[in-house]
């Protein structure tokens, strides 16, 4: 059963440590809570795995980490979805950011139009 009001943000990543930091930071700076960020490391072969682990450790209440063998972005997203517990799902590619206030505006819009 999805947790009411929770937004699960699923970020698949492969070999993009700096981009991952920017993506996760853009989510953590949102004014909406509760959130959980699910990073799915899709078999990275560089320092991405350690960056993802550090992001999880620094933000353990809001960041989770899944590690898997490289299966591609689609299956990484699916792995994140299977672990997501949010009422709302936000997919975010590791090289994207979300603008301030996005989650709050979207949740408000959904709440007012469901």
The first five atom37 places (N, CA, C, CB, O) and aatype in JSON, in Angstrom:
{
  "aatype": [20, 20, 20, 20, 20, 20, 20, 20, 20, 20, 20, 20, 20, 20, 20, 20, 20, 20, 20, 20, 20, 20, 20, 20, 20, 20, 20, 20, 20, 20, 20, 20, 20, 20, 20, 20, 20, 20, 20, 20, 20, 20, 20, 20, 20, 20, 20, 20, 20, 20, 20, 20, 20, 20, 20, 20, 20, 20, 20, 20, 20, 20, 20, 20, 20, 20, 20, 20, 20, 20, 20, 20, 20, 20, 20, 20, 20, 20, 20, 20, 20, 20, 20, 20, 20, 20, 20, 20, 20, 20, 20, 20, 20, 20, 20, 20, 20, 20, 20, 20, 20, 20, 20, 20, 20, 20, 20, 20, 20, 20, 20, 20, 20, 20],
  "atom_mask": [
    [1, 1, 1, 1, 1],
    [1, 1, 1, 1, 1],
    [1, 1, 1, 1, 1],
    [1, 1, 1, 1, 1],
    [1, 1, 1, 1, 1],
    [1, 1, 1, 1, 1],
    [1, 1, 1, 1, 1],
    [1, 1, 1, 1, 1],
    [1, 1, 1, 1, 1],
    [1, 1, 1, 1, 1],
    [1, 1, 1, 1, 1],
    [1, 1, 1, 1, 1],
    [1, 1, 1, 1, 1],
    [1, 1, 1, 1, 1],
    [1, 1, 1, 1, 1],
    [1, 1, 1, 1, 1],
    [1, 1, 1, 1, 1],
    [1, 1, 1, 1, 1],
    [1, 1, 1, 1, 1],
    [1, 1, 1, 1, 1],
    [1, 1, 1, 1, 1],
    [1, 1, 1, 1, 1],
    [1, 1, 1, 1, 1],
    [1, 1, 1, 1, 1],
    [1, 1, 1, 1, 1],
    [1, 1, 1, 1, 1],
    [1, 1, 1, 1, 1],
    [1, 1, 1, 1, 1],
    [1, 1, 1, 1, 1],
    [1, 1, 1, 1, 1],
    [1, 1, 1, 1, 1],
    [1, 1, 1, 1, 1],
    [1, 1, 1, 1, 1],
    [1, 1, 1, 1, 1],
    [1, 1, 1, 1, 1],
    [1, 1, 1, 1, 1],
    [1, 1, 1, 1, 1],
    [1, 1, 1, 1, 1],
    [1, 1, 1, 1, 1],
    [1, 1, 1, 1, 1],
    [1, 1, 1, 1, 1],
    [1, 1, 1, 1, 1],
    [1, 1, 1, 1, 1],
    [1, 1, 1, 1, 1],
    [1, 1, 1, 1, 1],
    [1, 1, 1, 1, 1],
    [1, 1, 1, 1, 1],
    [1, 1, 1, 1, 1],
    [1, 1, 1, 1, 1],
    [1, 1, 1, 1, 1],
    [1, 1, 1, 1, 1],
    [1, 1, 1, 1, 1],
    [1, 1, 1, 1, 1],
    [1, 1, 1, 1, 1],
    [1, 1, 1, 1, 1],
    [1, 1, 1, 1, 1],
    [1, 1, 1, 1, 1],
    [1, 1, 1, 1, 1],
    [1, 1, 1, 1, 1],
    [1, 1, 1, 1, 1],
    [1, 1, 1, 1, 1],
    [1, 1, 1, 1, 1],
    [1, 1, 1, 1, 1],
    [1, 1, 1, 1, 1],
    [1, 1, 1, 1, 1],
    [1, 1, 1, 1, 1],
    [1, 1, 1, 1, 1],
    [1, 1, 1, 1, 1],
    [1, 1, 1, 1, 1],
    [1, 1, 1, 1, 1],
    [1, 1, 1, 1, 1],
    [1, 1, 1, 1, 1],
    [1, 1, 1, 1, 1],
    [1, 1, 1, 1, 1],
    [1, 1, 1, 1, 1],
    [1, 1, 1, 1, 1],
    [1, 1, 1, 1, 1],
    [1, 1, 1, 1, 1],
    [1, 1, 1, 1, 1],
    [1, 1, 1, 1, 1],
    [1, 1, 1, 1, 1],
    [1, 1, 1, 1, 1],
    [1, 1, 1, 1, 1],
    [1, 1, 1, 1, 1],
    [1, 1, 1, 1, 1],
    [1, 1, 1, 1, 1],
    [1, 1, 1, 1, 1],
    [1, 1, 1, 1, 1],
    [1, 1, 1, 1, 1],
    [1, 1, 1, 1, 1],
    [1, 1, 1, 1, 1],
    [1, 1, 1, 1, 1],
    [1, 1, 1, 1, 1],
    [1, 1, 1, 1, 1],
    [1, 1, 1, 1, 1],
    [1, 1, 1, 1, 1],
    [1, 1, 1, 1, 1],
    [1, 1, 1, 1, 1],
    [1, 1, 1, 1, 1],
    [1, 1, 1, 1, 1],
    [1, 1, 1, 1, 1],
    [1, 1, 1, 1, 1],
    [1, 1, 1, 1, 1],
    [1, 1, 1, 1, 1],
    [1, 1, 1, 1, 1],
    [1, 1, 1, 1, 1],
    [1, 1, 1, 1, 1],
    [1, 1, 1, 1, 1],
    [1, 1, 1, 1, 1],
    [1, 1, 1, 1, 1],
    [1, 1, 1, 1, 1],
    [1, 1, 1, 1, 1],
    [1, 1, 1, 1, 1],
    [1, 1, 1, 1, 1]
  ],
  "atom_positions": [
    [[0.84, -1.17, 0.0], [0.0, 0.0, 0.0], [0.89, 1.24, 0.0], [-0.96, -0.01, 1.21], [1.73, 1.39, 0.88]],
    [[0.72, 2.15, -0.96], [1.56, 3.34, -1.02], [1.35, 4.24, 0.21], [1.27, 4.13, -2.29], [0.24, 4.35, 0.73]],
    [[2.42, 4.86, 0.65], [2.35, 5.77, 1.78], [1.8, 7.12, 1.29], [3.75, 5.94, 2.46], [2.35, 7.74, 0.38]],
    [[0.72, 7.55, 1.92], [0.04, 8.77, 1.51], [0.97, 9.98, 1.59], [-1.2, 9.01, 2.38], [1.72, 10.15, 2.55]],
    [[0.92, 10.81, 0.56], [1.68, 12.05, 0.41], [3.16, 11.86, 0.08], [1.57, 12.84, 1.67], [3.82, 12.82, -0.31]],
    [[3.68, 10.66, 0.22], [5.1, 10.42, -0.06], [5.35, 10.46, -1.57], [5.54, 9.06, 0.52], [4.62, 9.86, -2.35]],
    [[6.41, 11.19, -1.95], [6.87, 11.18, -3.33], [8.16, 10.37, -3.38], [7.1, 12.64, -3.88], [9.14, 10.7, -2.72]],
    [[8.15, 9.3, -4.17], [9.35, 8.49, -4.39], [9.99, 8.97, -5.69], [9.01, 6.96, -4.45], [9.36, 8.93, -6.75]],
    [[11.24, 9.4, -5.61], [11.98, 9.88, -6.77], [12.98, 8.8, -7.15], [12.69, 11.25, -6.49], [13.87, 8.47, -6.37]],
    [[12.84, 8.26, -8.35], [13.68, 7.15, -8.8], [14.71, 7.69, -9.78], [12.83, 6.02, -9.45], [14.37, 8.27, -10.81]],
    [[16.0, 7.48, -9.45], [17.09, 7.97, -10.28], [17.98, 6.81, -10.7], [17.92, 9.05, -9.53], [18.8, 6.35, -9.91]],
    [[17.84, 6.32, -11.94], [18.78, 5.32, -12.44], [20.09, 6.02, -12.83], [18.18, 4.53, -13.66], [20.07, 7.13, -13.35]],
    [[21.21, 5.36, -12.58], [22.49, 6.0, -12.9], [23.5, 4.96, -13.36], [23.04, 6.78, -11.68], [23.55, 3.84, -12.84]],
    [[24.31, 5.35, -14.34], [25.43, 4.54, -14.8], [26.56, 5.49, -15.16], [25.02, 3.63, -16.03], [26.47, 6.25, -16.12]],
    [[27.63, 5.42, -14.38], [28.86, 6.17, -14.65], [28.62, 7.68, -14.83], [29.52, 5.63, -15.89], [29.06, 8.26, -15.82]],
    [[27.94, 8.28, -13.89], [27.7, 9.73, -13.92], [27.77, 10.29, -12.49], [26.33, 10.05, -14.57], [26.75, 10.75, -11.97]],
    [[28.92, 10.27, -11.86], [28.99, 10.69, -10.47], [28.66, 12.17, -10.25], [30.36, 10.42, -9.93], [27.88, 12.5, -9.35]],
    [[29.22, 13.06, -11.04], [28.97, 14.5, -10.85], [27.52, 14.85, -11.16], [29.91, 15.33, -11.72], [26.9, 15.64, -10.46]],
    [[27.0, 14.27, -12.22], [25.6, 14.52, -12.58], [24.66, 14.01, -11.5], [25.27, 13.86, -13.93], [23.65, 14.64, -11.2]],
    [[25.0, 12.86, -10.91], [24.17, 12.29, -9.84], [24.12, 13.24, -8.65], [24.72, 10.92, -9.4], [23.06, 13.44, -8.06]],
    [[25.24, 13.81, -8.3], [25.27, 14.77, -7.17], [24.31, 15.93, -7.46], [26.72, 15.31, -6.93], [23.53, 16.32, -6.59]],
    [[24.37, 16.47, -8.67], [23.49, 17.6, -9.02], [22.02, 17.19, -8.99], [23.85, 18.15, -10.41], [21.17, 17.93, -8.5]],
    [[21.73, 16.0, -9.52], [20.33, 15.54, -9.55], [19.79, 15.36, -8.13], [20.22, 14.21, -10.33], [18.71, 15.85, -7.82]],
    [[20.53, 14.68, -7.29], [20.09, 14.43, -5.92], [19.97, 15.74, -5.15], [21.06, 13.47, -5.2], [19.02, 15.93, -4.4]],
    [[20.93, 16.64, -5.32], [20.88, 17.92, -4.64], [19.63, 18.7, -5.04], [22.13, 18.73, -4.96], [19.0, 19.32, -4.19]],
    [[19.27, 18.65, -6.32], [18.07, 19.37, -6.76], [16.81, 18.83, -6.09], [17.92, 19.3, -8.27], [15.86, 19.57, -5.86]],
    [[16.8, 17.55, -5.8], [15.64, 16.96, -5.12], [15.66, 17.31, -3.63], [15.64, 15.43, -5.3], [14.62, 17.67, -3.07]],
    [[16.81, 17.22, -3.0], [16.91, 17.52, -1.57], [16.57, 18.98, -1.28], [18.31, 17.2, -1.06], [16.16, 19.31, -0.16]],
    [[16.74, 19.86, -2.25], [16.43, 21.28, -2.07], [14.95, 21.6, -2.27], [17.26, 22.11, -3.02], [14.54, 22.75, -2.13]],
    [[14.15, 20.61, -2.6], [12.72, 20.84, -2.76], [12.09, 21.23, -1.43], [12.03, 19.6, -3.33], [12.55, 20.81, -0.36]],
    [[11.03, 22.04, -1.49], [10.33, 22.44, -0.27], [9.22, 21.47, 0.1], [9.77, 23.84, -0.44], [8.52, 21.7, 1.09]],
    [[9.04, 20.43, -0.66], [8.0, 19.44, -0.37], [8.59, 18.26, 0.39], [7.33, 18.96, -1.68], [9.68, 17.79, 0.07]],
    [[7.88, 17.8, 1.38], [8.2, 16.58, 2.12], [6.89, 15.9, 2.43], [9.02, 16.89, 3.42], [5.89, 16.59, 2.58]],
    [[6.83, 14.61, 2.55], [7.92, 13.64, 2.62], [8.35, 13.17, 1.22], [7.5, 12.43, 3.46], [7.54, 13.07, 0.29]],
    [[9.64, 12.91, 1.1], [10.21, 12.36, -0.12], [11.15, 11.21, 0.23], [10.96, 13.44, -0.92], [11.64, 11.11, 1.35]],
    [[11.37, 10.36, -0.74], [12.44, 9.37, -0.65], [13.06, 9.29, -2.04], [11.91, 7.95, -0.16], [12.35, 9.16, -3.05]],
    [[14.38, 9.38, -2.09], [15.12, 9.3, -3.34], [15.69, 7.89, -3.43], [16.26, 10.39, -3.41], [16.4, 7.44, -2.54]],
    [[15.37, 7.22, -4.52], [15.87, 5.86, -4.74], [16.87, 5.92, -5.88], [14.7, 4.85, -5.05], [16.49, 6.07, -7.05]],
    [[18.14, 5.82, -5.55], [19.2, 5.78, -6.56], [19.39, 4.32, -6.95], [20.55, 6.41, -6.02], [19.57, 3.46, -6.09]],
    [[19.34, 4.05, -8.25], [19.58, 2.7, -8.74], [20.88, 2.73, -9.53], [18.38, 2.16, -9.62], [20.91, 3.18, -10.67]],
    [[21.96, 2.23, -8.91], [23.25, 2.15, -9.59], [23.23, 0.94, -10.5], [24.45, 2.07, -8.58], [23.21, -0.21, -10.04]],
    [[23.22, 1.21, -11.79], [23.08, 0.17, -12.81], [24.44, -0.37, -13.25], [22.31, 0.72, -14.01], [24.77, -0.36, -14.43]],
    [[25.21, -0.85, -12.27], [26.49, -1.5, -12.57], [27.6, -0.55, -12.95], [26.3, -2.47, -13.65], [28.43, -0.89, -13.79]],
    [[27.63, 0.63, -12.36], [28.68, 1.6, -12.68], [30.06, 1.02, -12.48], [28.51, 2.86, -11.84], [30.3, 0.22, -11.57]],
    [[30.99, 1.44, -13.34], [32.36, 0.94, -13.28], [33.35, 2.03, -12.89], [32.76, 0.34, -14.61], [34.56, 1.81, -12.94]],
    [[32.86, 3.18, -12.52], [33.72, 4.28, -12.09], [33.41, 4.59, -10.62], [33.53, 5.54, -12.99], [33.01, 3.7, -9.88]],
    [[33.59, 5.83, -10.2], [33.36, 6.21, -8.81], [31.89, 6.49, -8.48], [34.18, 7.42, -8.48], [31.59, 6.91, -7.36]],
    [[30.99, 6.26, -9.41], [29.57, 6.53, -9.18], [29.04, 5.75, -7.97], [28.75, 6.17, -10.42], [28.28, 6.3, -7.17]],
    [[29.43, 4.5, -7.83], [28.95, 3.69, -6.71], [29.32, 4.3, -5.37], [29.5, 2.26, -6.81], [28.51, 4.33, -4.45]],
    [[30.55, 4.79, -5.26], [30.96, 5.39, -3.98], [30.28, 6.74, -3.76], [32.5, 5.56, -3.94], [29.95, 7.09, -2.63]],
    [[30.06, 7.5, -4.82], [29.33, 8.77, -4.7], [27.89, 8.49, -4.25], [29.34, 9.55, -6.06], [27.37, 9.17, -3.37]],
    [[27.26, 7.51, -4.86], [25.89, 7.15, -4.48], [25.82, 6.71, -3.01], [25.35, 6.03, -5.39], [24.91, 7.09, -2.29]],
    [[26.79, 5.91, -2.59], [26.82, 5.46, -1.2], [27.01, 6.64, -0.25], [27.94, 4.43, -1.0], [26.41, 6.68, 0.82]],
    [[27.85, 7.59, -0.63], [28.06, 8.77, 0.21], [26.79, 9.61, 0.3], [29.23, 9.63, -0.34], [26.45, 10.1, 1.38]],
    [[26.08, 9.79, -0.81], [24.81, 10.52, -0.79], [23.81, 9.84, 0.13], [24.23, 10.63, -2.21], [23.09, 10.5, 0.87]],
    [[23.78, 8.52, 0.08], [22.88, 7.76, 0.95], [23.27, 7.95, 2.42], [22.9, 6.25, 0.58], [22.42, 8.2, 3.26]],
    [[24.55, 7.83, 2.71], [25.01, 7.96, 4.1], [24.76, 9.35, 4.67], [26.49, 7.63, 4.18], [24.41, 9.48, 5.85]],
    [[24.94, 10.38, 3.87], [24.74, 11.76, 4.34], [23.27, 12.11, 4.48], [25.41, 12.74, 3.38], [22.91, 13.03, 5.22]],
    [[22.42, 11.38, 3.78], [20.98, 11.68, 3.77], [20.17, 10.41, 3.99], [20.57, 12.35, 2.43], [19.21, 10.14, 3.27]],
    [[20.56, 9.64, 4.99], [20.0, 8.3, 5.18], [18.49, 8.28, 5.38], [20.65, 7.65, 6.36], [17.85, 7.27, 5.1]],
    [[17.93, 9.35, 5.84], [16.48, 9.37, 6.02], [15.71, 9.53, 4.73], [16.11, 10.47, 6.95], [14.54, 9.18, 4.65]],
    [[16.38, 10.06, 3.7], [15.67, 10.37, 2.46], [16.28, 9.72, 1.22], [15.63, 11.83, 2.27], [15.66, 9.76, 0.15]],
    [[17.44, 9.12, 1.33], [18.09, 8.52, 0.16], [18.3, 7.03, 0.4], [19.43, 9.22, -0.15], [18.83, 6.62, 1.43]],
    [[17.88, 6.26, -0.58], [18.11, 4.81, -0.56], [18.94, 4.45, -1.79], [16.76, 4.0, -0.54], [18.97, 5.19, -2.77]],
    [[19.6, 3.31, -1.73], [20.48, 2.9, -2.81], [20.23, 1.45, -3.17], [21.96, 3.12, -2.43], [20.2, 0.57, -2.31]],
    [[20.06, 1.22, -4.45], [19.95, -0.13, -4.99], [21.13, -0.31, -5.94], [18.56, -0.38, -5.72], [21.39, 0.55, -6.78]],
    [[21.84, -1.42, -5.81], [22.93, -1.74, -6.74], [22.53, -2.97, -7.53], [24.28, -1.97, -5.98], [22.01, -3.94, -6.97]],
    [[22.77, -2.92, -8.83], [22.48, -4.07, -9.67], [23.49, -4.15, -10.8], [21.03, -3.99, -10.23], [24.19, -3.18, -11.09]],
    [[23.58, -5.31, -11.43], [24.39, -5.45, -12.62], [23.78, -4.61, -13.72], [24.51, -6.94, -13.06], [22.58, -4.34, -13.71]],
    [[24.61, -4.19, -14.65], [24.13, -3.33, -15.73], [23.07, -4.04, -16.56], [25.3, -2.91, -16.63], [23.31, -5.06, -17.19]],
    [[21.86, -3.45, -16.54], [20.72, -4.01, -17.25], [20.03, -2.96, -18.12], [19.71, -4.61, -16.27], [19.09, -3.27, -18.84]],
    [[20.52, -1.72, -18.04], [19.92, -0.65, -18.81], [18.98, 0.2, -17.96], [19.18, -1.21, -20.0], [18.53, -0.22, -16.9]],
    [[18.71, 1.4, -18.48], [17.93, 2.38, -17.73], [16.51, 1.9, -17.43], [17.87, 3.68, -18.49], [16.0, 2.14, -16.33]],
    [[15.88, 1.23, -18.39], [14.5, 0.78, -18.18], [14.37, -0.18, -17.01], [13.98, 0.12, -19.43], [13.48, -0.04, -16.17]],
    [[15.26, -1.16, -16.96], [15.2, -2.13, -15.85], [15.67, -1.51, -14.54], [16.05, -3.35, -16.18], [15.24, -1.94, -13.46]],
    [[16.53, -0.51, -14.62], [16.92, 0.21, -13.4], [15.73, 0.98, -12.84], [18.11, 1.18, -13.68], [15.49, 0.99, -11.63]],
    [[14.98, 1.62, -13.73], [13.77, 2.33, -13.28], [12.79, 1.34, -12.64], [13.09, 3.07, -14.46], [12.19, 1.63, -11.61]],
    [[12.62, 0.18, -13.27], [11.7, -0.82, -12.75], [12.14, -1.31, -11.38], [11.6, -2.0, -13.72], [11.31, -1.51, -10.49]],
    [[13.45, -1.51, -11.19], [13.97, -1.93, -9.87], [13.64, -0.88, -8.82], [15.5, -2.17, -9.93], [13.29, -1.23, -7.69]],
    [[13.76, 0.39, -9.18], [13.42, 1.46, -8.24], [11.93, 1.48, -7.94], [13.84, 2.8, -8.8], [11.53, 1.67, -6.79]],
    [[11.12, 1.28, -8.97], [9.67, 1.28, -8.79], [9.23, 0.16, -7.85], [8.96, 1.14, -10.15], [8.33, 0.35, -7.03]],
    [[9.87, -0.99, -7.97], [9.52, -2.13, -7.11], [9.82, -1.86, -5.64], [10.25, -3.37, -7.57], [9.21, -2.47, -4.77]],
    [[10.75, -0.95, -5.36], [11.1, -0.61, -3.98], [10.42, 0.67, -3.49], [12.6, -0.46, -3.85], [10.48, 1.01, -2.31]],
    [[9.77, 1.37, -4.42], [9.14, 2.64, -4.07], [7.9, 2.41, -3.22], [8.77, 3.43, -5.34], [7.15, 1.46, -3.45]],
    [[7.7, 3.27, -2.26], [6.52, 3.16, -1.4], [5.66, 4.4, -1.44], [6.93, 2.88, 0.01], [4.74, 4.54, -0.64]],
    [[5.96, 5.3, -2.37], [5.26, 6.56, -2.4], [3.92, 6.51, -3.11], [6.09, 7.57, -3.05], [3.68, 5.68, -3.99]],
    [[3.06, 7.41, -2.69], [1.79, 7.59, -3.38], [2.04, 8.16, -4.77], [0.85, 8.52, -2.57], [1.29, 7.89, -5.71]],
    [[3.1, 8.96, -4.89], [3.48, 9.57, -6.16], [4.88, 9.12, -6.54], [3.4, 11.11, -6.07], [5.73, 8.92, -5.68]],
    [[5.1, 8.97, -7.85], [6.4, 8.56, -8.38], [6.92, 9.65, -9.29], [6.3, 7.2, -9.14], [6.2, 10.16, -10.14]],
    [[8.19, 10.02, -9.1], [8.87, 10.97, -9.98], [10.11, 10.27, -10.51], [9.24, 12.31, -9.22], [11.02, 9.93, -9.75]],
    [[10.15, 10.05, -11.82], [11.37, 9.53, -12.44], [12.27, 10.72, -12.77], [11.06, 8.68, -13.72], [11.8, 11.76, -13.23]],
    [[13.55, 10.55, -12.52], [14.51, 11.62, -12.8], [15.78, 10.97, -13.33], [14.8, 12.49, -11.54], [16.4, 10.15, -12.64]],
    [[16.17, 11.33, -14.55], [17.43, 10.8, -15.07], [18.59, 11.43, -14.31], [17.56, 11.07, -16.59], [18.47, 12.54, -13.79]],
    [[19.69, 10.72, -14.25], [20.82, 11.16, -13.43], [21.47, 12.44, -13.95], [21.85, 10.08, -13.36], [22.2, 13.09, -13.21]],
    [[21.21, 12.81, -15.18], [21.79, 14.05, -15.71], [20.77, 15.18, -15.76], [22.36, 13.81, -17.11], [20.99, 16.19, -16.43]],
    [[19.65, 15.02, -15.05], [18.61, 16.05, -14.99], [18.54, 16.63, -13.58], [17.25, 15.47, -15.4], [19.03, 16.04, -12.62]],
    [[17.92, 17.8, -13.48], [17.61, 18.39, -12.2], [16.14, 18.81, -12.22], [18.54, 19.61, -11.89], [15.54, 18.95, -13.28]],
    [[15.59, 19.0, -11.03], [14.24, 19.55, -10.96], [14.32, 20.93, -10.31], [13.27, 18.6, -10.17], [15.09, 21.16, -9.38]],
    [[13.5, 21.82, -10.83], [13.53, 23.2, -10.36], [12.87, 23.32, -8.99], [12.83, 24.12, -11.37], [12.0, 22.52, -8.64]],
    [[13.28, 24.32, -8.22], [12.68, 24.52, -6.89], [11.16, 24.64, -6.98], [13.27, 25.77, -6.23], [10.62, 25.28, -7.87]],
    [[10.5, 24.0, -6.04], [9.05, 24.07, -5.95], [8.28, 23.11, -6.83], [8.62, 25.42, -6.26], [7.06, 23.04, -6.74]],
    [[8.97, 22.37, -7.68], [8.3, 21.48, -8.63], [7.43, 20.43, -7.94], [9.33, 20.79, -9.5], [6.27, 20.26, -8.31]],
    [[7.98, 19.74, -6.96], [7.23, 18.66, -6.32], [5.98, 19.19, -5.63], [8.11, 17.91, -5.31], [4.91, 18.6, -5.75]],
    [[6.11, 20.28, -4.91], [4.95, 20.86, -4.22], [3.87, 21.26, -5.2], [5.37, 22.07, -3.37], [2.69, 20.97, -4.99]],
    [[4.27, 21.93, -6.27], [3.27, 22.35, -7.27], [2.58, 21.15, -7.91], [3.93, 23.21, -8.35], [1.37, 21.17, -8.11]],
    [[3.34, 20.12, -8.23], [2.74, 18.95, -8.87], [1.81, 18.2, -7.92], [3.82, 18.0, -9.37], [0.71, 17.81, -8.31]],
    [[2.24, 18.0, -6.68], [1.37, 17.3, -5.73], [0.1, 18.11, -5.49], [2.11, 17.05, -4.39], [-0.99, 17.54, -5.45]],
    [[0.23, 19.42, -5.32], [-0.96, 20.26, -5.13], [-1.9, 20.15, -6.33], [-0.55, 21.74, -4.92], [-3.11, 20.03, -6.17]],
    [[-1.33, 20.19, -7.52], [-2.16, 20.08, -8.73], [-2.88, 18.73, -8.8], [-1.29, 20.27, -9.98], [-4.06, 18.67, -9.13]],
    [[-2.16, 17.68, -8.5], [-2.78, 16.35, -8.5], [-3.87, 16.25, -7.43], [-1.72, 15.26, -8.27], [-4.96, 15.73, -7.7]],
    [[-3.6, 16.74, -6.25], [-4.58, 16.69, -5.16], [-5.86, 17.45, -5.53], [-3.97, 17.27, -3.86], [-6.97, 17.01, -5.23]],
    [[-5.7, 18.58, -6.17], [-6.84, 19.43, -6.5], [-7.61, 18.96, -7.73], [-6.37, 20.83, -6.72], [-8.68, 19.48, -8.03]],
    [[-7.07, 17.98, -8.43], [-7.73, 17.54, -9.67], [-8.01, 16.05, -9.71], [-6.89, 17.91, -10.86], [-8.34, 15.52, -10.78]],
    [[-7.89, 15.36, -8.6], [-8.19, 13.91, -8.57], [-9.62, 13.69, -8.16], [-7.24, 13.17, -7.61], [-10.07, 12.55, -8.07]]
  ]
}
